[in-house]
Protein backbone atom coordinates (compact mmCIF):
# COMPACT_ATOMS: atom_id res chain seq x y z
CA UNK A 1 0.00 0.00 0.00
CA UNK A 2 1.39 3.37 -1.01
CA UNK A 3 1.96 6.11 1.51
CA UNK A 4 -0.15 8.53 -0.50
CA UNK A 5 -3.08 6.10 -0.39
CA UNK A 6 -2.89 5.93 3.41
CA UNK A 7 -2.88 9.73 3.60
CA UNK A 8 -5.83 10.00 1.22
CA UNK A 9 -7.95 7.45 3.08
CA UNK A 10 -7.43 9.30 6.37
CA UNK A 11 -6.50 6.11 8.20
CA UNK A 12 -3.38 7.48 9.85
CA UNK A 13 -3.00 9.08 13.26
CA UNK A 14 -1.04 12.29 13.72
CA UNK A 15 2.01 10.34 14.88
CA UNK A 16 1.73 7.92 11.94
CA UNK A 17 1.43 10.83 9.46
CA UNK A 18 4.58 12.38 10.87
CA UNK A 19 6.41 9.06 10.53
CA UNK A 20 5.39 8.70 6.85
CA UNK A 21 5.68 12.33 5.89
CA UNK A 22 7.76 12.75 2.68
CA UNK A 23 10.23 14.93 4.55
CA UNK A 24 10.89 12.06 6.97
CA UNK A 25 11.19 9.40 4.24
CA UNK A 26 14.70 9.90 2.87
CA UNK A 27 15.45 6.39 1.63
CA UNK A 28 13.65 3.36 0.29
CA UNK A 29 14.75 1.32 3.31
CA UNK A 30 13.35 3.88 5.73
CA UNK A 31 10.11 4.04 3.77
CA UNK A 32 9.63 0.26 3.96
CA UNK A 33 10.35 0.28 7.70
CA UNK A 34 7.87 3.08 8.35
CA UNK A 35 5.13 1.41 6.29
CA UNK A 36 5.57 -1.83 8.26
CA UNK A 37 5.46 0.13 11.54
CA UNK A 38 2.21 1.88 10.63
CA UNK A 39 0.57 -1.34 9.42
CA UNK A 40 1.44 -2.90 12.77
CA UNK A 41 -0.13 0.09 14.57
CA UNK A 42 -3.28 -0.18 12.49
CA UNK A 43 -3.58 -3.88 13.26
CA UNK A 44 -3.10 -3.21 16.98
CA UNK A 45 -5.78 -0.49 16.93
CA UNK A 46 -8.16 -2.78 15.05
CA UNK A 47 -7.62 -5.56 17.62
CA UNK A 48 -8.39 -3.12 20.43
CA UNK A 49 -11.59 -1.99 18.73
CA UNK A 50 -12.74 -5.58 18.17
CA UNK A 51 -11.97 -6.45 21.82
CA UNK A 52 -14.02 -3.48 23.05
CA UNK A 53 -16.87 -4.41 20.72
CA UNK A 54 -16.90 -7.98 22.08
CA UNK A 55 -17.80 -6.72 25.58
CA UNK A 56 -21.48 -6.69 26.34
CA UNK A 57 -22.90 -3.55 27.86
CA UNK A 58 -24.43 -3.44 31.33
CA UNK A 59 -26.30 -0.80 33.29
CA UNK A 60 -27.27 -0.33 36.91
CA UNK A 61 -29.90 2.22 37.86
CA UNK A 62 -30.40 1.63 41.60
CA UNK A 63 -29.96 -0.73 44.55
CA UNK A 64 -32.61 -1.35 47.20
CA UNK A 65 -31.37 -0.80 50.78
CA UNK A 66 -32.84 -1.25 54.25
CA UNK A 67 -31.52 -0.33 57.73
CA UNK A 68 -28.04 0.60 56.49
CA UNK A 69 -25.65 3.41 57.34
CA UNK A 70 -25.45 4.10 53.58
CA UNK A 71 -28.32 5.30 51.40
CA UNK A 72 -29.32 3.75 48.08
CA UNK A 73 -27.37 6.31 46.06
CA UNK A 74 -24.10 5.57 47.88
CA UNK A 75 -24.57 1.81 47.54
CA UNK A 76 -25.37 2.15 43.83
CA UNK A 77 -22.16 4.15 43.35
CA UNK A 78 -20.12 1.46 45.12
CA UNK A 79 -21.64 -1.25 42.93
CA UNK A 80 -20.97 0.80 39.79
CA UNK A 81 -17.36 1.35 40.85
CA UNK A 82 -16.68 -2.34 41.58
CA UNK A 83 -18.41 -3.34 38.35
CA UNK A 84 -16.15 -1.03 36.34
CA UNK A 85 -13.04 -2.28 38.15
CA UNK A 86 -13.93 -5.88 37.29
CA UNK A 87 -13.68 -4.93 33.57
CA UNK A 88 -15.95 -7.79 32.44
CA UNK A 89 -18.73 -5.68 30.90
CA UNK A 90 -18.83 -2.26 29.30
CA UNK A 91 -20.56 -0.31 32.07
CA UNK A 92 -22.83 2.46 30.82
CA UNK A 93 -21.99 5.89 32.19
CA UNK A 94 -24.18 6.66 35.19
CA UNK A 95 -24.82 10.24 34.07
CA UNK A 96 -26.00 9.07 30.64
CA UNK A 97 -28.20 6.49 32.34
CA UNK A 98 -29.61 9.12 34.70
CA UNK A 99 -30.46 11.47 31.80
CA UNK A 100 -32.18 8.74 29.78
CA UNK A 101 -34.34 7.45 32.62
CA UNK A 102 -35.39 11.02 33.47
CA UNK A 103 -36.38 11.71 29.86
CA UNK A 104 -38.45 8.51 29.82
CA UNK A 105 -40.00 9.15 33.26
CA UNK A 106 -38.50 6.01 34.81
CA UNK A 107 -38.45 5.99 38.61
CA UNK A 108 -35.18 4.24 39.62
CA UNK A 109 -36.52 3.54 43.13
CA UNK A 110 -39.43 1.59 41.66
CA UNK A 111 -37.48 -0.39 39.08
CA UNK A 112 -36.34 -3.51 40.91
CA UNK A 113 -38.55 -6.11 39.24
CA UNK A 114 -37.41 -8.16 36.26
CA UNK A 115 -39.99 -6.83 33.81
CA UNK A 116 -39.30 -3.22 34.73
CA UNK A 117 -35.55 -3.72 34.41
CA UNK A 118 -35.93 -5.40 31.00
CA UNK A 119 -37.95 -2.46 29.69
CA UNK A 120 -35.44 0.02 31.11
CA UNK A 121 -32.59 -1.98 29.60
CA UNK A 122 -34.19 -1.71 26.16
CA UNK A 123 -34.53 2.06 26.56
CA UNK A 124 -30.84 2.28 27.49
CA UNK A 125 -29.70 -0.10 24.78
CA UNK A 126 -27.98 -2.31 27.38
CA UNK A 127 -27.34 -6.03 26.96
CA UNK A 128 -27.50 -6.70 30.70
CA UNK A 129 -29.06 -5.07 33.74
CA UNK A 130 -27.78 -5.44 37.30
CA UNK A 131 -29.96 -4.91 40.32
CA UNK A 132 -30.36 -6.18 43.84
CA UNK A 133 -30.75 -5.31 47.50
CA UNK A 134 -28.71 -4.97 50.67
CA UNK A 135 -30.53 -5.41 53.97
CA UNK A 136 -29.57 -5.57 57.64
CA UNK A 137 -31.17 -8.61 59.24
CA UNK A 138 -30.28 -9.04 62.92
CA UNK A 139 -26.52 -9.42 63.13
CA UNK A 140 -26.23 -10.10 59.41
CA UNK A 141 -26.08 -8.19 56.18
CA UNK A 142 -27.88 -9.88 53.30
CA UNK A 143 -26.60 -8.97 49.81
CA UNK A 144 -28.69 -10.12 46.85
CA UNK A 145 -27.53 -9.38 43.29
CA UNK A 146 -29.39 -10.30 40.09
CA UNK A 147 -27.98 -10.22 36.57
CA UNK A 148 -30.73 -9.86 33.95
CA UNK A 149 -30.34 -10.56 30.23
CA UNK A 150 -32.35 -7.89 28.39
CA UNK A 151 -32.77 -9.71 25.08
CA UNK A 152 -34.11 -12.95 26.58
CA UNK A 153 -35.86 -11.16 29.47
CA UNK A 154 -34.51 -13.74 31.95
CA UNK A 155 -32.60 -13.67 35.19
CA UNK A 156 -29.21 -14.98 34.12
CA UNK A 157 -27.54 -15.24 37.56
CA UNK A 158 -28.40 -14.62 41.19
CA UNK A 159 -26.03 -14.22 44.14
CA UNK A 160 -27.26 -14.36 47.74
CA UNK A 161 -24.59 -13.81 50.41
CA UNK A 162 -24.75 -13.41 54.20
CA UNK A 163 -22.09 -11.25 55.83
CA UNK A 164 -21.29 -10.09 59.34
CA UNK A 165 -22.74 -6.69 60.18
CA UNK A 166 -19.51 -4.80 59.60
CA UNK A 167 -20.67 -1.96 57.41
CA UNK A 168 -17.29 -0.21 57.24
CA UNK A 169 -16.29 -3.11 54.95
CA UNK A 170 -19.32 -2.66 52.68
CA UNK A 171 -17.33 -2.06 49.49
CA UNK A 172 -15.44 -5.31 49.94
CA UNK A 173 -18.69 -7.22 50.56
CA UNK A 174 -20.10 -5.77 47.34
CA UNK A 175 -16.98 -6.89 45.49
CA UNK A 176 -17.30 -10.44 46.84
CA UNK A 177 -20.94 -10.68 45.75
CA UNK A 178 -20.21 -9.18 42.33
CA UNK A 179 -17.40 -11.71 41.84
CA UNK A 180 -19.96 -14.48 42.29
CA UNK A 181 -22.11 -12.94 39.56
CA UNK A 182 -19.16 -12.36 37.23
CA UNK A 183 -17.53 -15.75 37.78
CA UNK A 184 -14.41 -14.32 39.45
CA UNK A 185 -12.79 -16.38 42.22
CA UNK A 186 -12.84 -14.79 45.67
CA UNK A 187 -10.00 -14.75 48.19
CA UNK A 188 -10.81 -17.44 50.78
CA UNK A 189 -9.23 -15.50 53.63
CA UNK A 190 -11.33 -12.42 52.92
CA UNK A 191 -14.45 -14.60 52.81
CA UNK A 192 -13.61 -16.07 56.24
CA UNK A 193 -13.26 -12.56 57.63
CA UNK A 194 -16.62 -11.29 56.42
CA UNK A 195 -18.99 -14.12 55.58
CA UNK A 196 -21.41 -15.12 58.35
CA UNK A 197 -21.45 -18.94 58.30
CA UNK A 198 -23.45 -20.94 60.82
CA UNK A 199 -20.46 -23.18 61.43
CA UNK A 200 -17.11 -22.98 63.28
CA UNK A 201 -15.02 -20.29 61.58
CA UNK A 202 -12.66 -17.54 62.51
CA UNK A 203 -13.86 -14.09 61.62
CA UNK A 204 -13.59 -10.53 62.80
CA UNK A 205 -17.03 -10.88 64.36
CA UNK A 206 -16.74 -14.27 66.06
CA UNK A 207 -13.22 -13.76 67.38
CA UNK A 208 -12.58 -11.63 70.47
CA UNK A 209 -8.85 -11.80 71.21
CA UNK A 210 -7.91 -10.74 74.73
CA UNK A 211 -4.21 -11.60 74.89
CA UNK A 212 -2.44 -8.90 76.85
CA UNK A 213 -1.09 -7.78 80.22
CA UNK A 214 -2.89 -8.59 83.48
CA UNK A 215 -2.65 -6.96 86.90
CA UNK A 216 -4.58 -7.77 90.04
CA UNK A 217 -4.63 -8.71 93.69
CA UNK A 218 -5.52 -11.79 95.71
CA UNK A 219 -6.20 -12.74 99.28
CA UNK A 220 -5.32 -16.02 100.99
CA UNK A 221 -6.92 -17.48 104.11
CA UNK A 222 -6.48 -20.59 106.23
CA UNK A 223 -3.20 -22.17 107.37
CA UNK A 224 -1.36 -20.82 104.32
CA UNK A 225 -2.27 -17.25 105.31
CA UNK A 226 -0.90 -17.83 108.84
CA UNK A 227 2.40 -19.10 107.41
CA UNK A 228 2.65 -16.07 105.13
CA UNK A 229 2.15 -13.65 108.02
CA UNK A 230 4.46 -15.48 110.47
CA UNK A 231 7.88 -13.92 111.26
CA UNK A 232 10.88 -15.18 109.33
CA UNK A 233 12.54 -16.67 112.44
CA UNK A 234 9.59 -19.06 112.63
CA UNK A 235 9.85 -19.94 108.93
CA UNK A 236 7.21 -17.43 107.89
CA UNK A 237 7.41 -14.75 105.23
CA UNK A 238 6.45 -11.71 107.32
CA UNK A 239 3.98 -10.56 104.68
CA UNK A 240 0.31 -9.71 104.40
CA UNK A 241 -2.09 -12.39 103.20
CA UNK A 242 -3.10 -9.92 100.48
CA UNK A 243 -0.66 -9.74 97.59
CA UNK A 244 -0.36 -8.22 94.14
CA UNK A 245 -0.19 -10.03 90.82
CA UNK A 246 1.26 -9.01 87.47
CA UNK A 247 1.36 -11.22 84.41
CA UNK A 248 0.43 -11.73 80.78
CA UNK A 249 -2.38 -13.74 79.25
CA UNK A 250 -1.82 -15.75 76.06
CA UNK A 251 -4.86 -17.30 74.45
CA UNK A 252 -5.64 -19.50 71.48
CA UNK A 253 -9.12 -20.05 70.11
CA UNK A 254 -9.93 -23.59 69.01
CA UNK A 255 -13.66 -23.24 68.36
CA UNK A 256 -15.87 -20.39 67.22
CA UNK A 257 -19.51 -20.76 66.23
CA UNK A 258 -21.88 -17.84 66.07
CA UNK A 259 -21.59 -15.91 69.33
CA UNK A 260 -19.69 -18.67 71.18
CA UNK A 261 -15.94 -19.14 71.54
CA UNK A 262 -13.92 -21.90 73.18
CA UNK A 263 -10.28 -21.18 73.87
CA UNK A 264 -7.17 -22.17 75.78
CA UNK A 265 -5.57 -19.55 78.03
CA UNK A 266 -2.10 -19.53 79.56
CA UNK A 267 -1.25 -16.92 82.22
CA UNK A 268 2.29 -16.74 83.62
CA UNK A 269 2.55 -14.28 86.50
CA UNK A 270 4.54 -12.98 89.45
CA UNK A 271 3.02 -12.43 92.89
CA UNK A 272 3.91 -10.64 96.14
CA UNK A 273 6.41 -8.11 94.80
CA UNK A 274 5.19 -5.53 97.34
CA UNK A 275 6.50 -7.81 100.13
CA UNK A 276 9.94 -8.15 98.56
CA UNK A 277 9.19 -11.72 97.52
CA UNK A 278 8.88 -13.24 94.06
CA UNK A 279 6.31 -16.03 93.75
CA UNK A 280 6.10 -17.26 90.14
CA UNK A 281 2.81 -18.83 89.02
CA UNK A 282 1.50 -20.42 85.84
CA UNK A 283 -2.23 -20.88 85.23
CA UNK A 284 -3.80 -22.74 82.33
CA UNK A 285 -7.51 -22.39 81.64
CA UNK A 286 -10.08 -23.88 79.33
CA UNK A 287 -12.17 -20.81 78.64
CA UNK A 288 -15.64 -20.31 77.23
CA UNK A 289 -16.65 -16.86 76.00
CA UNK A 290 -19.78 -15.22 74.61
CA UNK A 291 -18.57 -12.52 72.26
CA UNK A 292 -21.69 -10.33 72.19
CA UNK A 293 -22.12 -10.00 75.97
CA UNK A 294 -18.41 -10.31 76.80
CA UNK A 295 -19.17 -12.82 79.58
CA UNK A 296 -16.73 -15.71 80.01
CA UNK A 297 -15.85 -18.47 82.44
CA UNK A 298 -13.09 -21.02 82.70
CA UNK A 299 -11.29 -23.56 84.83
CA UNK A 300 -7.89 -25.18 84.87
CA UNK A 301 -4.73 -26.03 86.80
CA UNK A 302 -2.55 -23.58 88.67
CA UNK A 303 1.15 -24.10 89.45
CA UNK A 304 2.97 -22.11 92.14
CA UNK A 305 6.71 -22.08 92.85
CA UNK A 306 7.03 -21.61 96.63
CA UNK A 307 9.34 -22.65 99.45
CA UNK A 308 8.08 -25.67 101.37
CA UNK A 309 9.42 -27.65 104.32
CA UNK A 310 8.46 -30.66 106.43
CA UNK A 311 7.44 -30.11 110.01
CA UNK A 312 4.68 -30.36 112.57
CA UNK A 313 2.54 -28.23 114.88
CA UNK A 314 3.40 -28.65 118.58
CA UNK A 315 1.13 -28.49 121.64
CA UNK A 316 0.93 -24.68 121.39
CA UNK A 317 0.00 -25.01 117.71
CA UNK A 318 3.34 -23.51 116.72
CA UNK A 319 5.03 -24.63 113.54
CA UNK A 320 8.22 -26.60 114.01
CA UNK A 321 10.44 -27.47 111.07
CA UNK A 322 11.64 -31.07 111.35
CA UNK A 323 12.05 -34.23 109.28
CA UNK A 324 10.56 -36.33 112.08
CA UNK A 325 8.47 -35.71 115.18
CA UNK A 326 9.93 -36.38 118.58
CA UNK A 327 6.55 -36.53 120.29
CA UNK A 328 4.45 -38.37 117.71
CA UNK A 329 3.06 -35.32 115.94
CA UNK A 330 2.04 -35.76 112.30
CA UNK A 331 4.69 -34.68 109.83
CA UNK A 332 3.28 -32.46 107.07
CA UNK A 333 4.51 -29.97 104.48
CA UNK A 334 3.81 -26.29 104.88
CA UNK A 335 5.02 -22.97 103.51
CA UNK A 336 8.39 -22.22 105.06
CA UNK A 337 10.91 -19.57 104.06
CA UNK A 338 13.70 -21.88 105.24
CA UNK A 339 12.65 -24.70 102.91
CA UNK A 340 13.29 -25.60 99.29
CA UNK A 341 11.43 -24.29 96.27
CA UNK A 342 8.77 -26.75 95.16
CA UNK A 343 5.86 -26.77 92.73
CA UNK A 344 2.42 -26.85 94.32
CA UNK A 345 -0.71 -27.48 92.31
CA UNK A 346 -4.30 -26.38 92.53
CA UNK A 347 -7.42 -25.72 90.48
CA UNK A 348 -8.66 -22.28 89.47
CA UNK A 349 -12.28 -21.42 88.72
CA UNK A 350 -12.81 -18.04 87.04
CA UNK A 351 -15.63 -15.88 85.72
CA UNK A 352 -15.40 -12.51 84.03
CA UNK A 353 -16.72 -9.91 81.65
CA UNK A 354 -15.08 -7.82 78.95
CA UNK A 355 -15.98 -4.16 78.72
CA UNK A 356 -15.43 -2.58 75.31
CA UNK A 357 -14.96 0.97 74.13
CA UNK A 358 -14.31 1.14 70.41
CA UNK A 359 -11.29 -1.06 69.73
CA UNK A 360 -10.25 -1.06 73.43
CA UNK A 361 -11.04 -4.25 75.40
CA UNK A 362 -11.00 -4.26 79.22
CA UNK A 363 -11.39 -7.81 80.61
CA UNK A 364 -12.19 -8.09 84.32
CA UNK A 365 -12.06 -11.53 85.98
CA UNK A 366 -12.77 -12.96 89.42
CA UNK A 367 -11.25 -16.27 90.44
CA UNK A 368 -10.93 -18.68 93.34
CA UNK A 369 -8.44 -21.47 93.97
CA UNK A 370 -9.59 -23.74 96.82
CA UNK A 371 -6.89 -25.66 98.70
CA UNK A 372 -6.97 -27.70 101.88
CA UNK A 373 -3.93 -25.80 103.17
CA UNK A 374 -5.52 -22.44 102.41
CA UNK A 375 -7.64 -21.02 99.60
CA UNK A 376 -6.97 -17.98 97.43
CA UNK A 377 -9.41 -15.61 95.73
CA UNK A 378 -8.58 -12.64 93.56
CA UNK A 379 -9.37 -10.22 90.79
CA UNK A 380 -7.46 -9.42 87.59
CA UNK A 381 -7.86 -6.57 85.14
CA UNK A 382 -6.32 -6.40 81.69
CA UNK A 383 -6.48 -4.46 78.47
CA UNK A 384 -5.70 -4.81 74.80
CA UNK A 385 -6.52 -3.04 71.57
CA UNK A 386 -8.37 -5.11 68.98
CA UNK A 387 -6.68 -5.07 65.60
CA UNK A 388 -8.93 -4.09 62.75
CA UNK A 389 -8.71 -6.75 60.03
CA UNK A 390 -6.55 -5.66 57.11
CA UNK A 391 -8.42 -6.27 53.91
CA UNK A 392 -7.33 -5.62 50.37
CA UNK A 393 -9.37 -2.72 49.00
CA UNK A 394 -7.97 -2.84 45.50
C-alpha positions in Angstrom: 0.0 0.0 0.0 1.4 3.4 -1.0 2.0 6.1 1.5 -0.2 8.5 -0.5 -3.1 6.1 -0.4 -2.9 5.9 3.4 -2.9 9.7 3.6 -5.8 10.0 1.2 -8.0 7.4 3.1 -7.4 9.3 6.4 -6.5 6.1 8.2 -3.4 7.5 9.9 -3.0 9.1 13.3 -1.0 12.3 13.7 2.0 10.3 14.9 1.7 7.9 11.9 1.4 10.8 9.5 4.6 12.4 10.9 6.4 9.1 10.5 5.4 8.7 6.9 5.7 12.3 5.9 7.8 12.8 2.7 10.2 14.9 4.6 10.9 12.1 7.0 11.2 9.4 4.2 14.7 9.9 2.9 15.5 6.4 1.6 13.6 3.4 0.3 14.7 1.3 3.3 13.3 3.9 5.7 10.1 4.0 3.8 9.6 0.3 4.0 10.3 0.3 7.7 7.9 3.1 8.3 5.1 1.4 6.3 5.6 -1.8 8.3 5.5 0.1 11.5 2.2 1.9 10.6 0.6 -1.3 9.4 1.4 -2.9 12.8 -0.1 0.1 14.6 -3.3 -0.2 12.5 -3.6 -3.9 13.3 -3.1 -3.2 17.0 -5.8 -0.5 16.9 -8.2 -2.8 15.1 -7.6 -5.6 17.6 -8.4 -3.1 20.4 -11.6 -2.0 18.7 -12.7 -5.6 18.2 -12.0 -6.4 21.8 -14.0 -3.5 23.0 -16.9 -4.4 20.7 -16.9 -8.0 22.1 -17.8 -6.7 25.6 -21.5 -6.7 26.3 -22.9 -3.5 27.9 -24.4 -3.4 31.3 -26.3 -0.8 33.3 -27.3 -0.3 36.9 -29.9 2.2 37.9 -30.4 1.6 41.6 -30.0 -0.7 44.6 -32.6 -1.3 47.2 -31.4 -0.8 50.8 -32.8 -1.2 54.3 -31.5 -0.3 57.7 -28.0 0.6 56.5 -25.7 3.4 57.3 -25.5 4.1 53.6 -28.3 5.3 51.4 -29.3 3.8 48.1 -27.4 6.3 46.1 -24.1 5.6 47.9 -24.6 1.8 47.5 -25.4 2.2 43.8 -22.2 4.2 43.3 -20.1 1.5 45.1 -21.6 -1.3 42.9 -21.0 0.8 39.8 -17.4 1.4 40.8 -16.7 -2.3 41.6 -18.4 -3.3 38.3 -16.2 -1.0 36.3 -13.0 -2.3 38.2 -13.9 -5.9 37.3 -13.7 -4.9 33.6 -16.0 -7.8 32.4 -18.7 -5.7 30.9 -18.8 -2.3 29.3 -20.6 -0.3 32.1 -22.8 2.5 30.8 -22.0 5.9 32.2 -24.2 6.7 35.2 -24.8 10.2 34.1 -26.0 9.1 30.6 -28.2 6.5 32.3 -29.6 9.1 34.7 -30.5 11.5 31.8 -32.2 8.7 29.8 -34.3 7.5 32.6 -35.4 11.0 33.5 -36.4 11.7 29.9 -38.4 8.5 29.8 -40.0 9.1 33.3 -38.5 6.0 34.8 -38.4 6.0 38.6 -35.2 4.2 39.6 -36.5 3.5 43.1 -39.4 1.6 41.7 -37.5 -0.4 39.1 -36.3 -3.5 40.9 -38.6 -6.1 39.2 -37.4 -8.2 36.3 -40.0 -6.8 33.8 -39.3 -3.2 34.7 -35.5 -3.7 34.4 -35.9 -5.4 31.0 -38.0 -2.5 29.7 -35.4 0.0 31.1 -32.6 -2.0 29.6 -34.2 -1.7 26.2 -34.5 2.1 26.6 -30.8 2.3 27.5 -29.7 -0.1 24.8 -28.0 -2.3 27.4 -27.3 -6.0 27.0 -27.5 -6.7 30.7 -29.1 -5.1 33.7 -27.8 -5.4 37.3 -30.0 -4.9 40.3 -30.4 -6.2 43.8 -30.8 -5.3 47.5 -28.7 -5.0 50.7 -30.5 -5.4 54.0 -29.6 -5.6 57.6 -31.2 -8.6 59.2 -30.3 -9.0 62.9 -26.5 -9.4 63.1 -26.2 -10.1 59.4 -26.1 -8.2 56.2 -27.9 -9.9 53.3 -26.6 -9.0 49.8 -28.7 -10.1 46.8 -27.5 -9.4 43.3 -29.4 -10.3 40.1 -28.0 -10.2 36.6 -30.7 -9.9 33.9 -30.3 -10.6 30.2 -32.3 -7.9 28.4 -32.8 -9.7 25.1 -34.1 -13.0 26.6 -35.9 -11.2 29.5 -34.5 -13.7 31.9 -32.6 -13.7 35.2 -29.2 -15.0 34.1 -27.5 -15.2 37.6 -28.4 -14.6 41.2 -26.0 -14.2 44.1 -27.3 -14.4 47.7 -24.6 -13.8 50.4 -24.8 -13.4 54.2 -22.1 -11.2 55.8 -21.3 -10.1 59.3 -22.7 -6.7 60.2 -19.5 -4.8 59.6 -20.7 -2.0 57.4 -17.3 -0.2 57.2 -16.3 -3.1 55.0 -19.3 -2.7 52.7 -17.3 -2.1 49.5 -15.4 -5.3 49.9 -18.7 -7.2 50.6 -20.1 -5.8 47.3 -17.0 -6.9 45.5 -17.3 -10.4 46.8 -20.9 -10.7 45.8 -20.2 -9.2 42.3 -17.4 -11.7 41.8 -20.0 -14.5 42.3 -22.1 -12.9 39.6 -19.2 -12.4 37.2 -17.5 -15.7 37.8 -14.4 -14.3 39.4 -12.8 -16.4 42.2 -12.8 -14.8 45.7 -10.0 -14.7 48.2 -10.8 -17.4 50.8 -9.2 -15.5 53.6 -11.3 -12.4 52.9 -14.5 -14.6 52.8 -13.6 -16.1 56.2 -13.3 -12.6 57.6 -16.6 -11.3 56.4 -19.0 -14.1 55.6 -21.4 -15.1 58.3 -21.5 -18.9 58.3 -23.4 -20.9 60.8 -20.5 -23.2 61.4 -17.1 -23.0 63.3 -15.0 -20.3 61.6 -12.7 -17.5 62.5 -13.9 -14.1 61.6 -13.6 -10.5 62.8 -17.0 -10.9 64.4 -16.7 -14.3 66.1 -13.2 -13.8 67.4 -12.6 -11.6 70.5 -8.9 -11.8 71.2 -7.9 -10.7 74.7 -4.2 -11.6 74.9 -2.4 -8.9 76.8 -1.1 -7.8 80.2 -2.9 -8.6 83.5 -2.7 -7.0 86.9 -4.6 -7.8 90.0 -4.6 -8.7 93.7 -5.5 -11.8 95.7 -6.2 -12.7 99.3 -5.3 -16.0 101.0 -6.9 -17.5 104.1 -6.5 -20.6 106.2 -3.2 -22.2 107.4 -1.4 -20.8 104.3 -2.3 -17.2 105.3 -0.9 -17.8 108.8 2.4 -19.1 107.4 2.6 -16.1 105.1 2.1 -13.7 108.0 4.5 -15.5 110.5 7.9 -13.9 111.3 10.9 -15.2 109.3 12.5 -16.7 112.4 9.6 -19.1 112.6 9.9 -19.9 108.9 7.2 -17.4 107.9 7.4 -14.7 105.2 6.5 -11.7 107.3 4.0 -10.6 104.7 0.3 -9.7 104.4 -2.1 -12.4 103.2 -3.1 -9.9 100.5 -0.7 -9.7 97.6 -0.4 -8.2 94.1 -0.2 -10.0 90.8 1.3 -9.0 87.5 1.4 -11.2 84.4 0.4 -11.7 80.8 -2.4 -13.7 79.2 -1.8 -15.8 76.1 -4.9 -17.3 74.5 -5.6 -19.5 71.5 -9.1 -20.1 70.1 -9.9 -23.6 69.0 -13.7 -23.2 68.4 -15.9 -20.4 67.2 -19.5 -20.8 66.2 -21.9 -17.8 66.1 -21.6 -15.9 69.3 -19.7 -18.7 71.2 -15.9 -19.1 71.5 -13.9 -21.9 73.2 -10.3 -21.2 73.9 -7.2 -22.2 75.8 -5.6 -19.5 78.0 -2.1 -19.5 79.6 -1.2 -16.9 82.2 2.3 -16.7 83.6 2.6 -14.3 86.5 4.5 -13.0 89.5 3.0 -12.4 92.9 3.9 -10.6 96.1 6.4 -8.1 94.8 5.2 -5.5 97.3 6.5 -7.8 100.1 9.9 -8.1 98.6 9.2 -11.7 97.5 8.9 -13.2 94.1 6.3 -16.0 93.7 6.1 -17.3 90.1 2.8 -18.8 89.0 1.5 -20.4 85.8 -2.2 -20.9 85.2 -3.8 -22.7 82.3 -7.5 -22.4 81.6 -10.1 -23.9 79.3 -12.2 -20.8 78.6 -15.6 -20.3 77.2 -16.7 -16.9 76.0 -19.8 -15.2 74.6 -18.6 -12.5 72.3 -21.7 -10.3 72.2 -22.1 -10.0 76.0 -18.4 -10.3 76.8 -19.2 -12.8 79.6 -16.7 -15.7 80.0 -15.9 -18.5 82.4 -13.1 -21.0 82.7 -11.3 -23.6 84.8 -7.9 -25.2 84.9 -4.7 -26.0 86.8 -2.5 -23.6 88.7 1.2 -24.1 89.4 3.0 -22.1 92.1 6.7 -22.1 92.8 7.0 -21.6 96.6 9.3 -22.6 99.5 8.1 -25.7 101.4 9.4 -27.7 104.3 8.5 -30.7 106.4 7.4 -30.1 110.0 4.7 -30.4 112.6 2.5 -28.2 114.9 3.4 -28.6 118.6 1.1 -28.5 121.6 0.9 -24.7 121.4 0.0 -25.0 117.7 3.3 -23.5 116.7 5.0 -24.6 113.5 8.2 -26.6 114.0 10.4 -27.5 111.1 11.6 -31.1 111.3 12.0 -34.2 109.3 10.6 -36.3 112.1 8.5 -35.7 115.2 9.9 -36.4 118.6 6.6 -36.5 120.3 4.4 -38.4 117.7 3.1 -35.3 115.9 2.0 -35.8 112.3 4.7 -34.7 109.8 3.3 -32.5 107.1 4.5 -30.0 104.5 3.8 -26.3 104.9 5.0 -23.0 103.5 8.4 -22.2 105.1 10.9 -19.6 104.1 13.7 -21.9 105.2 12.7 -24.7 102.9 13.3 -25.6 99.3 11.4 -24.3 96.3 8.8 -26.7 95.2 5.9 -26.8 92.7 2.4 -26.8 94.3 -0.7 -27.5 92.3 -4.3 -26.4 92.5 -7.4 -25.7 90.5 -8.7 -22.3 89.5 -12.3 -21.4 88.7 -12.8 -18.0 87.0 -15.6 -15.9 85.7 -15.4 -12.5 84.0 -16.7 -9.9 81.6 -15.1 -7.8 78.9 -16.0 -4.2 78.7 -15.4 -2.6 75.3 -15.0 1.0 74.1 -14.3 1.1 70.4 -11.3 -1.1 69.7 -10.3 -1.1 73.4 -11.0 -4.3 75.4 -11.0 -4.3 79.2 -11.4 -7.8 80.6 -12.2 -8.1 84.3 -12.1 -11.5 86.0 -12.8 -13.0 89.4 -11.2 -16.3 90.4 -10.9 -18.7 93.3 -8.4 -21.5 94.0 -9.6 -23.7 96.8 -6.9 -25.7 98.7 -7.0 -27.7 101.9 -3.9 -25.8 103.2 -5.5 -22.4 102.4 -7.6 -21.0 99.6 -7.0 -18.0 97.4 -9.4 -15.6 95.7 -8.6 -12.6 93.6 -9.4 -10.2 90.8 -7.5 -9.4 87.6 -7.9 -6.6 85.1 -6.3 -6.4 81.7 -6.5 -4.5 78.5 -5.7 -4.8 74.8 -6.5 -3.0 71.6 -8.4 -5.1 69.0 -6.7 -5.1 65.6 -8.9 -4.1 62.7 -8.7 -6.7 60.0 -6.5 -5.7 57.1 -8.4 -6.3 53.9 -7.3 -5.6 50.4 -9.4 -2.7 49.0 -8.0 -2.8 45.5 
